[in-house]
Amino acid sequence: MEITSDQLKWLNSLSCHRLSSDDEHKKLILSFENKRNPNLVDSLQTTAWLEDEDGSTAYYIIKNDDGFPLFSFL
């Protein structure tokens, strides 16, 4: 299966940022939800920022071209 030009355009519009690289991300992560794994959301909203800042764990946030957070990973 090949990636279509529309899919490639969408993929190229995404941006990846370290969680603690922008104070605005603190507000964005408050909107995260995960009904299958609420512990993941709790960790992201309570400890992730400090862990990313102190370098013990690297957290990333993926945003679309409107700046809307789509997902995060570590």
PDB file with SEQRES, HELIX, SHEET and CRYST1 records, atoms N, CA, C and O in Angstrom:
SEQRES   1 A   74  MET GLU ILE THR SER ASP GLN LEU LYS TRP LEU ASN SER          
SEQRES   2 A   74  LEU SER CYS HIS ARG LEU SER SER ASP ASP GLU HIS LYS          
SEQRES   3 A   74  LYS LEU ILE LEU SER PHE GLU ASN LYS ARG ASN PRO ASN          
SEQRES   4 A   74  LEU VAL ASP SER LEU GLN THR THR ALA TRP LEU GLU ASP          
SEQRES   5 A   74  GLU ASP GLY SER THR ALA TYR TYR ILE ILE LYS ASN ASP          
SEQRES   6 A   74  ASP GLY PHE PRO LEU PHE SER PHE LEU                          
HELIX    1 AA1 SER A    5  SER A   13  1                                   9    
HELIX    2 AA2 LEU A   19  SER A   21  5                                   3    
HELIX    3 AA3 GLU A   24  ILE A   29  1                                   6    
HELIX    4 AA4 PRO A   38  THR A   46  1                                   9    
HELIX    5 AA5 ALA A   48  ASP A   54  1                                   7    
SHEET    1 AA1 3 SER A  15  ARG A  18  0                                        
SHEET    2 AA1 3 TYR A  60  LYS A  63 -1                                        
SHEET    3 AA1 3 PRO A  69  PHE A  73 -1                                        
CRYST1    1.000    1.000    1.000  90.00  90.00  90.00 P 1           1          
ATOM      1  N   MET A   1       0.837  -1.174   0.000  1.00  0.00           N  
ATOM      2  CA  MET A   1       0.000   0.000   0.000  1.00  0.00           C  
ATOM      3  C   MET A   1       0.886   1.242   0.000  1.00  0.00           C  
ATOM      4  O   MET A   1       1.848   1.330   0.763  1.00  0.00           O  
ATOM      5  N   GLU A   2       0.561   2.174  -0.840  1.00  0.00           N  
ATOM      6  CA  GLU A   2       1.313   3.424  -0.923  1.00  0.00           C  
ATOM      7  C   GLU A   2       0.581   4.539  -0.199  1.00  0.00           C  
ATOM      8  O   GLU A   2      -0.647   4.553  -0.122  1.00  0.00           O  
ATOM      9  N   ILE A   3       1.350   5.464   0.322  1.00  0.00           N  
ATOM     10  CA  ILE A   3       0.778   6.650   0.942  1.00  0.00           C  
ATOM     11  C   ILE A   3       0.317   7.586  -0.165  1.00  0.00           C  
ATOM     12  O   ILE A   3       1.065   7.877  -1.100  1.00  0.00           O  
ATOM     13  N   THR A   4      -0.912   8.051  -0.052  1.00  0.00           N  
ATOM     14  CA  THR A   4      -1.438   8.968  -1.060  1.00  0.00           C  
ATOM     15  C   THR A   4      -0.855  10.362  -0.845  1.00  0.00           C  
ATOM     16  O   THR A   4      -0.284  10.647   0.207  1.00  0.00           O  
ATOM     17  N   SER A   5      -1.000  11.204  -1.821  1.00  0.00           N  
ATOM     18  CA  SER A   5      -0.488  12.572  -1.691  1.00  0.00           C  
ATOM     19  C   SER A   5      -1.218  13.329  -0.581  1.00  0.00           C  
ATOM     20  O   SER A   5      -0.609  14.140   0.116  1.00  0.00           O  
ATOM     21  N   ASP A   6      -2.511  13.073  -0.412  1.00  0.00           N  
ATOM     22  CA  ASP A   6      -3.260  13.715   0.676  1.00  0.00           C  
ATOM     23  C   ASP A   6      -2.768  13.243   2.045  1.00  0.00           C  
ATOM     24  O   ASP A   6      -2.632  14.039   2.974  1.00  0.00           O  
ATOM     25  N   GLN A   7      -2.504  11.947   2.157  1.00  0.00           N  
ATOM     26  CA  GLN A   7      -1.986  11.417   3.417  1.00  0.00           C  
ATOM     27  C   GLN A   7      -0.601  11.985   3.716  1.00  0.00           C  
ATOM     28  O   GLN A   7      -0.308  12.340   4.858  1.00  0.00           O  
ATOM     29  N   LEU A   8       0.231  12.071   2.715  1.00  0.00           N  
ATOM     30  CA  LEU A   8       1.568  12.622   2.893  1.00  0.00           C  
ATOM     31  C   LEU A   8       1.507  14.096   3.284  1.00  0.00           C  
ATOM     32  O   LEU A   8       2.279  14.553   4.127  1.00  0.00           O  
ATOM     33  N   LYS A   9       0.597  14.825   2.675  1.00  0.00           N  
ATOM     34  CA  LYS A   9       0.420  16.237   3.024  1.00  0.00           C  
ATOM     35  C   LYS A   9       0.025  16.366   4.488  1.00  0.00           C  
ATOM     36  O   LYS A   9       0.546  17.225   5.200  1.00  0.00           O  
ATOM     37  N   TRP A  10      -0.899  15.514   4.944  1.00  0.00           N  
ATOM     38  CA  TRP A  10      -1.329  15.549   6.339  1.00  0.00           C  
ATOM     39  C   TRP A  10      -0.170  15.186   7.266  1.00  0.00           C  
ATOM     40  O   TRP A  10       0.051  15.861   8.271  1.00  0.00           O  
ATOM     41  N   LEU A  11       0.566  14.137   6.941  1.00  0.00           N  
ATOM     42  CA  LEU A  11       1.708  13.742   7.772  1.00  0.00           C  
ATOM     43  C   LEU A  11       2.743  14.858   7.868  1.00  0.00           C  
ATOM     44  O   LEU A  11       3.300  15.104   8.938  1.00  0.00           O  
ATOM     45  N   ASN A  12       2.994  15.520   6.769  1.00  0.00           N  
ATOM     46  CA  ASN A  12       3.978  16.607   6.757  1.00  0.00           C  
ATOM     47  C   ASN A  12       3.504  17.838   7.523  1.00  0.00           C  
ATOM     48  O   ASN A  12       4.307  18.707   7.865  1.00  0.00           O  
ATOM     49  N   SER A  13       2.206  17.913   7.791  1.00  0.00           N  
ATOM     50  CA  SER A  13       1.680  19.063   8.533  1.00  0.00           C  
ATOM     51  C   SER A  13       1.837  18.895  10.045  1.00  0.00           C  
ATOM     52  O   SER A  13       1.661  19.856  10.794  1.00  0.00           O  
ATOM     53  N   LEU A  14       2.165  17.685  10.499  1.00  0.00           N  
ATOM     54  CA  LEU A  14       2.311  17.427  11.929  1.00  0.00           C  
ATOM     55  C   LEU A  14       3.641  17.957  12.437  1.00  0.00           C  
ATOM     56  O   LEU A  14       4.624  18.030  11.700  1.00  0.00           O  
ATOM     57  N   SER A  15       3.650  18.327  13.711  1.00  0.00           N  
ATOM     58  CA  SER A  15       4.901  18.772  14.327  1.00  0.00           C  
ATOM     59  C   SER A  15       5.076  18.069  15.664  1.00  0.00           C  
ATOM     60  O   SER A  15       4.105  17.775  16.361  1.00  0.00           O  
ATOM     61  N   CYS A  16       6.329  17.804  16.010  1.00  0.00           N  
ATOM     62  CA  CYS A  16       6.679  17.085  17.229  1.00  0.00           C  
ATOM     63  C   CYS A  16       7.469  18.019  18.134  1.00  0.00           C  
ATOM     64  O   CYS A  16       8.417  18.669  17.694  1.00  0.00           O  
ATOM     65  N   HIS A  17       7.068  18.081  19.415  1.00  0.00           N  
ATOM     66  CA  HIS A  17       7.697  19.000  20.360  1.00  0.00           C  
ATOM     67  C   HIS A  17       7.934  18.296  21.689  1.00  0.00           C  
ATOM     68  O   HIS A  17       7.129  17.463  22.106  1.00  0.00           O  
ATOM     69  N   ARG A  18       9.036  18.627  22.353  1.00  0.00           N  
ATOM     70  CA  ARG A  18       9.214  18.169  23.732  1.00  0.00           C  
ATOM     71  C   ARG A  18       8.121  18.819  24.565  1.00  0.00           C  
ATOM     72  O   ARG A  18       7.796  19.992  24.380  1.00  0.00           O  
ATOM     73  N   LEU A  19       7.567  18.056  25.469  1.00  0.00           N  
ATOM     74  CA  LEU A  19       6.447  18.534  26.274  1.00  0.00           C  
ATOM     75  C   LEU A  19       6.777  19.829  27.003  1.00  0.00           C  
ATOM     76  O   LEU A  19       5.993  20.777  26.965  1.00  0.00           O  
ATOM     77  N   SER A  20       7.921  19.879  27.662  1.00  0.00           N  
ATOM     78  CA  SER A  20       8.240  21.046  28.489  1.00  0.00           C  
ATOM     79  C   SER A  20       8.878  22.194  27.716  1.00  0.00           C  
ATOM     80  O   SER A  20       9.354  23.157  28.317  1.00  0.00           O  
ATOM     81  N   SER A  21       8.891  22.100  26.391  1.00  0.00           N  
ATOM     82  CA  SER A  21       9.528  23.151  25.586  1.00  0.00           C  
ATOM     83  C   SER A  21       8.672  24.408  25.449  1.00  0.00           C  
ATOM     84  O   SER A  21       9.162  25.444  24.999  1.00  0.00           O  
ATOM     85  N   ASP A  22       7.396  24.324  25.833  1.00  0.00           N  
ATOM     86  CA  ASP A  22       6.492  25.463  25.672  1.00  0.00           C  
ATOM     87  C   ASP A  22       5.451  25.421  26.792  1.00  0.00           C  
ATOM     88  O   ASP A  22       4.775  24.409  26.978  1.00  0.00           O  
ATOM     89  N   ASP A  23       5.324  26.511  27.528  1.00  0.00           N  
ATOM     90  CA  ASP A  23       4.347  26.563  28.621  1.00  0.00           C  
ATOM     91  C   ASP A  23       2.918  26.328  28.141  1.00  0.00           C  
ATOM     92  O   ASP A  23       2.075  25.881  28.918  1.00  0.00           O  
ATOM     93  N   GLU A  24       2.636  26.617  26.884  1.00  0.00           N  
ATOM     94  CA  GLU A  24       1.302  26.390  26.320  1.00  0.00           C  
ATOM     95  C   GLU A  24       0.932  24.902  26.371  1.00  0.00           C  
ATOM     96  O   GLU A  24      -0.249  24.562  26.445  1.00  0.00           O  
ATOM     97  N   HIS A  25       1.924  24.024  26.332  1.00  0.00           N  
ATOM     98  CA  HIS A  25       1.657  22.585  26.370  1.00  0.00           C  
ATOM     99  C   HIS A  25       1.003  22.171  27.685  1.00  0.00           C  
ATOM    100  O   HIS A  25       0.259  21.191  27.722  1.00  0.00           O  
ATOM    101  N   LYS A  26       1.274  22.908  28.769  1.00  0.00           N  
ATOM    102  CA  LYS A  26       0.619  22.598  30.052  1.00  0.00           C  
ATOM    103  C   LYS A  26      -0.896  22.673  29.905  1.00  0.00           C  
ATOM    104  O   LYS A  26      -1.621  21.837  30.444  1.00  0.00           O  
ATOM    105  N   LYS A  27      -1.366  23.669  29.178  1.00  0.00           N  
ATOM    106  CA  LYS A  27      -2.809  23.818  28.961  1.00  0.00           C  
ATOM    107  C   LYS A  27      -3.329  22.741  28.015  1.00  0.00           C  
ATOM    108  O   LYS A  27      -4.417  22.201  28.215  1.00  0.00           O  
ATOM    109  N   LEU A  28      -2.549  22.434  26.987  1.00  0.00           N  
ATOM    110  CA  LEU A  28      -2.992  21.466  25.990  1.00  0.00           C  
ATOM    111  C   LEU A  28      -3.186  20.077  26.581  1.00  0.00           C  
ATOM    112  O   LEU A  28      -4.146  19.389  26.235  1.00  0.00           O  
ATOM    113  N   ILE A  29      -2.287  19.654  27.471  1.00  0.00           N  
ATOM    114  CA  ILE A  29      -2.398  18.286  27.993  1.00  0.00           C  
ATOM    115  C   ILE A  29      -3.595  18.115  28.929  1.00  0.00           C  
ATOM    116  O   ILE A  29      -4.009  16.990  29.207  1.00  0.00           O  
ATOM    117  N   LEU A  30      -4.143  19.210  29.409  1.00  0.00           N  
ATOM    118  CA  LEU A  30      -5.337  19.104  30.250  1.00  0.00           C  
ATOM    119  C   LEU A  30      -6.546  18.609  29.458  1.00  0.00           C  
ATOM    120  O   LEU A  30      -7.507  18.111  30.043  1.00  0.00           O  
ATOM    121  N   SER A  31      -6.503  18.744  28.137  1.00  0.00           N  
ATOM    122  CA  SER A  31      -7.621  18.297  27.300  1.00  0.00           C  
ATOM    123  C   SER A  31      -7.492  16.836  26.876  1.00  0.00           C  
ATOM    124  O   SER A  31      -8.403  16.301  26.245  1.00  0.00           O  
ATOM    125  N   PHE A  32      -6.382  16.183  27.209  1.00  0.00           N  
ATOM    126  CA  PHE A  32      -6.181  14.800  26.791  1.00  0.00           C  
ATOM    127  C   PHE A  32      -7.164  13.867  27.495  1.00  0.00           C  
ATOM    128  O   PHE A  32      -7.506  14.069  28.661  1.00  0.00           O  
ATOM    129  N   GLU A  33      -7.611  12.846  26.769  1.00  0.00           N  
ATOM    130  CA  GLU A  33      -8.487  11.801  27.300  1.00  0.00           C  
ATOM    131  C   GLU A  33      -8.043  10.459  26.749  1.00  0.00           C  
ATOM    132  O   GLU A  33      -7.548  10.375  25.625  1.00  0.00           O  
ATOM    133  N   ASN A  34      -8.218   9.415  27.536  1.00  0.00           N  
ATOM    134  CA  ASN A  34      -7.985   8.058  27.079  1.00  0.00           C  
ATOM    135  C   ASN A  34      -8.846   7.144  27.944  1.00  0.00           C  
ATOM    136  O   ASN A  34      -8.471   6.801  29.065  1.00  0.00           O  
ATOM    137  N   LYS A  35      -9.992   6.757  27.418  1.00  0.00           N  
ATOM    138  CA  LYS A  35     -10.938   5.950  28.189  1.00  0.00           C  
ATOM    139  C   LYS A  35     -10.394   4.551  28.462  1.00  0.00           C  
ATOM    140  O   LYS A  35     -10.769   3.935  29.460  1.00  0.00           O  
ATOM    141  N   ARG A  36      -9.533   4.043  27.614  1.00  0.00           N  
ATOM    142  CA  ARG A  36      -8.950   2.714  27.819  1.00  0.00           C  
ATOM    143  C   ARG A  36      -7.855   2.715  28.876  1.00  0.00           C  
ATOM    144  O   ARG A  36      -7.652   1.717  29.566  1.00  0.00           O  
ATOM    145  N   ASN A  37      -7.151   3.838  29.004  1.00  0.00           N  
ATOM    146  CA  ASN A  37      -6.040   3.887  29.946  1.00  0.00           C  
ATOM    147  C   ASN A  37      -6.000   5.242  30.654  1.00  0.00           C  
ATOM    148  O   ASN A  37      -5.163   6.088  30.338  1.00  0.00           O  
ATOM    149  N   PRO A  38      -6.900   5.441  31.604  1.00  0.00           N  
ATOM    150  CA  PRO A  38      -6.921   6.722  32.309  1.00  0.00           C  
ATOM    151  C   PRO A  38      -5.643   6.987  33.102  1.00  0.00           C  
ATOM    152  O   PRO A  38      -5.314   8.142  33.371  1.00  0.00           O  
ATOM    153  N   ASN A  39      -4.915   5.927  33.480  1.00  0.00           N  
ATOM    154  CA  ASN A  39      -3.651   6.120  34.196  1.00  0.00           C  
ATOM    155  C   ASN A  39      -2.629   6.848  33.333  1.00  0.00           C  
ATOM    156  O   ASN A  39      -1.818   7.620  33.844  1.00  0.00           O  
ATOM    157  N   LEU A  40      -2.667   6.608  32.038  1.00  0.00           N  
ATOM    158  CA  LEU A  40      -1.766   7.292  31.115  1.00  0.00           C  
ATOM    159  C   LEU A  40      -2.038   8.793  31.127  1.00  0.00           C  
ATOM    160  O   LEU A  40      -1.107   9.597  31.168  1.00  0.00           O  
ATOM    161  N   VAL A  41      -3.291   9.160  31.092  1.00  0.00           N  
ATOM    162  CA  VAL A  41      -3.675  10.571  31.127  1.00  0.00           C  
ATOM    163  C   VAL A  41      -3.281  11.184  32.467  1.00  0.00           C  
ATOM    164  O   VAL A  41      -2.755  12.295  32.514  1.00  0.00           O  
ATOM    165  N   ASP A  42      -3.533  10.466  33.546  1.00  0.00           N  
ATOM    166  CA  ASP A  42      -3.183  10.968  34.873  1.00  0.00           C  
ATOM    167  C   ASP A  42      -1.687  11.248  34.965  1.00  0.00           C  
ATOM    168  O   ASP A  42      -1.276  12.293  35.468  1.00  0.00           O  
ATOM    169  N   SER A  43      -0.885  10.325  34.485  1.00  0.00           N  
ATOM    170  CA  SER A  43       0.570  10.513  34.499  1.00  0.00           C  
ATOM    171  C   SER A  43       0.978  11.717  33.662  1.00  0.00           C  
ATOM    172  O   SER A  43       1.817  12.515  34.079  1.00  0.00           O  
ATOM    173  N   LEU A  44       0.389  11.843  32.496  1.00  0.00           N  
ATOM    174  CA  LEU A  44       0.713  12.957  31.609  1.00  0.00           C  
ATOM    175  C   LEU A  44       0.348  14.289  32.257  1.00  0.00           C  
ATOM    176  O   LEU A  44       1.077  15.272  32.121  1.00  0.00           O  
ATOM    177  N   GLN A  45      -0.765  14.318  32.950  1.00  0.00           N  
ATOM    178  CA  GLN A  45      -1.250  15.573  33.520  1.00  0.00           C  
ATOM    179  C   GLN A  45      -0.664  15.889  34.896  1.00  0.00           C  
ATOM    180  O   GLN A  45      -0.810  17.011  35.379  1.00  0.00           O  
ATOM    181  N   THR A  46      -0.003  14.921  35.534  1.00  0.00           N  
ATOM    182  CA  THR A  46       0.514  15.187  36.879  1.00  0.00           C  
ATOM    183  C   THR A  46       2.033  15.156  36.980  1.00  0.00           C  
ATOM    184  O   THR A  46       2.620  16.046  37.595  1.00  0.00           O  
ATOM    185  N   THR A  47       2.685  14.155  36.393  1.00  0.00           N  
ATOM    186  CA  THR A  47       4.134  14.012  36.599  1.00  0.00           C  
ATOM    187  C   THR A  47       4.980  14.225  35.352  1.00  0.00           C  
ATOM    188  O   THR A  47       6.180  14.483  35.456  1.00  0.00           O  
ATOM    189  N   ALA A  48       4.381  14.122  34.190  1.00  0.00           N  
ATOM    190  CA  ALA A  48       5.155  14.164  32.944  1.00  0.00           C  
ATOM    191  C   ALA A  48       5.941  15.459  32.772  1.00  0.00           C  
ATOM    192  O   ALA A  48       7.096  15.434  32.348  1.00  0.00           O  
ATOM    193  N   TRP A  49       5.324  16.581  33.097  1.00  0.00           N  
ATOM    194  CA  TRP A  49       5.997  17.870  32.898  1.00  0.00           C  
ATOM    195  C   TRP A  49       7.312  17.927  33.667  1.00  0.00           C  
ATOM    196  O   TRP A  49       8.351  18.280  33.109  1.00  0.00           O  
ATOM    197  N   LEU A  50       7.263  17.579  34.949  1.00  0.00           N  
ATOM    198  CA  LEU A  50       8.468  17.630  35.782  1.00  0.00           C  
ATOM    199  C   LEU A  50       9.511  16.622  35.323  1.00  0.00           C  
ATOM    200  O   LEU A  50      10.704  16.926  35.318  1.00  0.00           O  
ATOM    201  N   GLU A  51       9.076  15.420  34.937  1.00  0.00           N  
ATOM    202  CA  GLU A  51      10.008  14.406  34.449  1.00  0.00           C  
ATOM    203  C   GLU A  51      10.675  14.852  33.159  1.00  0.00           C  
ATOM    204  O   GLU A  51      11.861  14.598  32.952  1.00  0.00           O  
ATOM    205  N   ASP A  52       9.925  15.513  32.294  1.00  0.00           N  
ATOM    206  CA  ASP A  52      10.500  16.010  31.043  1.00  0.00           C  
ATOM    207  C   ASP A  52      11.476  17.147  31.329  1.00  0.00           C  
ATOM    208  O   ASP A  52      12.552  17.209  30.734  1.00  0.00           O  
ATOM    209  N   GLU A  53      11.106  18.035  32.227  1.00  0.00           N  
ATOM    210  CA  GLU A  53      11.973  19.167  32.576  1.00  0.00           C  
ATOM    211  C   GLU A  53      13.288  18.715  33.201  1.00  0.00           C  
ATOM    212  O   GLU A  53      14.350  19.244  32.875  1.00  0.00           O  
ATOM    213  N   ASP A  54      13.212  17.729  34.106  1.00  0.00           N  
ATOM    214  CA  ASP A  54      14.446  17.310  34.779  1.00  0.00           C  
ATOM    215  C   ASP A  54      15.249  16.293  33.973  1.00  0.00           C  
ATOM    216  O   ASP A  54      16.345  15.904  34.377  1.00  0.00           O  
ATOM    217  N   GLY A  55      14.703  15.861  32.829  1.00  0.00           N  
ATOM    218  CA  GLY A  55      15.437  14.978  31.934  1.00  0.00           C  
ATOM    219  C   GLY A  55      15.373  13.503  32.294  1.00  0.00           C  
ATOM    220  O   GLY A  55      16.035  12.689  31.651  1.00  0.00           O  
ATOM    221  N   SER A  56      14.589  13.136  33.310  1.00  0.00           N  
ATOM    222  CA  SER A  56      14.507  11.724  33.678  1.00  0.00           C  
ATOM    223  C   SER A  56      13.711  10.913  32.656  1.00  0.00           C  
ATOM    224  O   SER A  56      13.968   9.723  32.472  1.00  0.00           O  
ATOM    225  N   THR A  57      12.750  11.549  31.995  1.00  0.00           N  
ATOM    226  CA  THR A  57      11.966  10.920  30.929  1.00  0.00           C  
ATOM    227  C   THR A  57      11.651  11.982  29.886  1.00  0.00           C  
ATOM    228  O   THR A  57      11.288  13.107  30.230  1.00  0.00           O  
ATOM    229  N   ALA A  58      11.788  11.630  28.624  1.00  0.00           N  
ATOM    230  CA  ALA A  58      11.465  12.571  27.543  1.00  0.00           C  
ATOM    231  C   ALA A  58      10.036  12.311  27.074  1.00  0.00           C  
ATOM    232  O   ALA A  58       9.693  11.199  26.673  1.00  0.00           O  
ATOM    233  N   TYR A  59       9.221  13.341  27.129  1.00  0.00           N  
ATOM    234  CA  TYR A  59       7.841  13.278  26.650  1.00  0.00           C  
ATOM    235  C   TYR A  59       7.718  14.179  25.429  1.00  0.00           C  
ATOM    236  O   TYR A  59       8.321  15.251  25.368  1.00  0.00           O  
ATOM    237  N   TYR A  60       6.931  13.731  24.459  1.00  0.00           N  
ATOM    238  CA  TYR A  60       6.729  14.487  23.230  1.00  0.00           C  
ATOM    239  C   TYR A  60       5.242  14.679  22.997  1.00  0.00           C  
ATOM    240  O   TYR A  60       4.423  13.851  23.396  1.00  0.00           O  
ATOM    241  N   ILE A  61       4.913  15.769  22.352  1.00  0.00           N  
ATOM    242  CA  ILE A  61       3.533  16.059  21.987  1.00  0.00           C  
ATOM    243  C   ILE A  61       3.494  16.297  20.476  1.00  0.00           C  
ATOM    244  O   ILE A  61       4.321  17.028  19.932  1.00  0.00           O  
ATOM    245  N   ILE A  62       2.533  15.677  19.816  1.00  0.00           N  
ATOM    246  CA  ILE A  62       2.359  15.823  18.373  1.00  0.00           C  
ATOM    247  C   ILE A  62       1.149  16.716  18.139  1.00  0.00           C  
ATOM    248  O   ILE A  62       0.061  16.461  18.655  1.00  0.00           O  
ATOM    249  N   LYS A  63       1.358  17.770  17.348  1.00  0.00           N  
ATOM    250  CA  LYS A  63       0.279  18.718  17.066  1.00  0.00           C  
ATOM    251  C   LYS A  63       0.043  18.799  15.562  1.00  0.00           C  
ATOM    252  O   LYS A  63       0.952  18.600  14.756  1.00  0.00           O  
ATOM    253  N   ASN A  64      -1.216  19.100  15.208  1.00  0.00           N  
ATOM    254  CA  ASN A  64      -1.519  19.333  13.798  1.00  0.00           C  
ATOM    255  C   ASN A  64      -1.134  20.767  13.440  1.00  0.00           C  
ATOM    256  O   ASN A  64      -0.616  21.502  14.280  1.00  0.00           O  
ATOM    257  N   ASP A  65      -1.385  21.157  12.211  1.00  0.00           N  
ATOM    258  CA  ASP A  65      -0.950  22.485  11.761  1.00  0.00           C  
ATOM    259  C   ASP A  65      -1.750  23.624  12.391  1.00  0.00           C  
ATOM    260  O   ASP A  65      -1.378  24.790  12.257  1.00  0.00           O  
ATOM    261  N   ASP A  66      -2.851  23.292  13.079  1.00  0.00           N  
ATOM    262  CA  ASP A  66      -3.605  24.300  13.831  1.00  0.00           C  
ATOM    263  C   ASP A  66      -3.129  24.406  15.276  1.00  0.00           C  
ATOM    264  O   ASP A  66      -3.644  25.217  16.046  1.00  0.00           O  
ATOM    265  N   GLY A  67      -2.144  23.583  15.643  1.00  0.00           N  
ATOM    266  CA  GLY A  67      -1.636  23.585  17.006  1.00  0.00           C  
ATOM    267  C   GLY A  67      -2.431  22.714  17.963  1.00  0.00           C  
ATOM    268  O   GLY A  67      -2.196  22.733  19.171  1.00  0.00           O  
ATOM    269  N   PHE A  68      -3.388  21.936  17.413  1.00  0.00           N  
ATOM    270  CA  PHE A  68      -4.206  21.057  18.243  1.00  0.00           C  
ATOM    271  C   PHE A  68      -3.412  19.798  18.587  1.00  0.00           C  
ATOM    272  O   PHE A  68      -2.837  19.176  17.694  1.00  0.00           O  
ATOM    273  N   PRO A  69      -3.368  19.409  19.874  1.00  0.00           N  
ATOM    274  CA  PRO A  69      -2.621  18.204  20.242  1.00  0.00           C  
ATOM    275  C   PRO A  69      -3.364  16.945  19.805  1.00  0.00           C  
ATOM    276  O   PRO A  69      -4.543  16.770  20.114  1.00  0.00           O  
ATOM    277  N   LEU A  70      -2.669  16.074  19.087  1.00  0.00           N  
ATOM    278  CA  LEU A  70      -3.282  14.837  18.618  1.00  0.00           C  
ATOM    279  C   LEU A  70      -2.922  13.662  19.511  1.00  0.00           C  
ATOM    280  O   LEU A  70      -3.777  12.831  19.819  1.00  0.00           O  
ATOM    281  N   PHE A  71      -1.669  13.586  19.927  1.00  0.00           N  
ATOM    282  CA  PHE A  71      -1.241  12.515  20.819  1.00  0.00           C  
ATOM    283  C   PHE A  71       0.101  12.865  21.422  1.00  0.00           C  
ATOM    284  O   PHE A  71       0.755  13.834  21.035  1.00  0.00           O  
ATOM    285  N   SER A  72       0.490  12.044  22.384  1.00  0.00           N  
ATOM    286  CA  SER A  72       1.791  12.234  23.017  1.00  0.00           C  
ATOM    287  C   SER A  72       2.453  10.873  23.157  1.00  0.00           C  
ATOM    288  O   SER A  72       1.793   9.837  23.064  1.00  0.00           O  
ATOM    289  N   PHE A  73       3.742  10.884  23.377  1.00  0.00           N  
ATOM    290  CA  PHE A  73       4.471   9.641  23.619  1.00  0.00           C  
ATOM    291  C   PHE A  73       5.718   9.955  24.412  1.00  0.00           C  
ATOM    292  O   PHE A  73       6.131  11.110  24.523  1.00  0.00           O  
ATOM    293  N   LEU A  74       6.315   8.909  24.964  1.00  0.00           N  
ATOM    294  CA  LEU A  74       7.565   9.085  25.685  1.00  0.00           C  
ATOM    295  C   LEU A  74       8.581   8.132  25.158  1.00  0.00           C  
ATOM    296  O   LEU A  74       9.717   8.116  25.632  1.00  0.00           O  
TER     297      LEU A  74                                                      
END                                                                             
